[in-house]
Amino acid sequence: MTRIPHWLAQHIAALRVVLVLTLLTGLAYPLAMVAAAQVPGLDGKSEVTGADGKPAGSSLIGQSFTDAKGNPVRKYFQSRPSNAGTGYDATASGAGHRLRVSRAEAEEGR
């Protein structure tokens, strides 16, 4: 009985690992997440609707974990402070594409 070369055995083992990991991460994990999403009681109660009645996001994103007095609750991760007003308002923060100065002011500054 002839044995296969060592380098070929290593390549076959590597291909088996790639196949198993592809099946796990490409099929098993996504199917498990879809199954978990079907569990009763996880029906998207945090969904926020827009003015047109269509889903616009989740109230769980950007929430602040504070007690009744407004102090941070230590057992939860505290996100960085936002300059978006009194609460989390994603439309009030971030970069814009508009100039902060008028074109005439920009040309004078050259």
Steps between C-alpha positions, in 0.01 A plus 500: 500500500648834397458805718419839360771762534501712815442826312193353328357380833539851641323651201212253531468579870498874423228453240291303751536782754397759239196291406391450862547868590317607185205282591501624859535871430318508168203278575469386860551838669265699272233231533538506879457879500188477285361233735579718805319792338185289477480448878173638637545816701776639279264674265676833450330711766785748476418588139451870432278606212554806288249763392395285206426203728793291375760358740775758555725342760517369854460680829775277643769668292659794676303459820640640822513276806417732787306466823202716601733782609689502171816336634668237283429139594843341554410147391436616142751626247486877476539637151694814435318830556309632204466861393162419349278692737332372814460141380634286222414664171707365215380772264642774726857375491753405239669671215325694230588590147417868532756774542502676836593829330361667194684483169588872527658443841687198369639697205611785730691253713726393211 
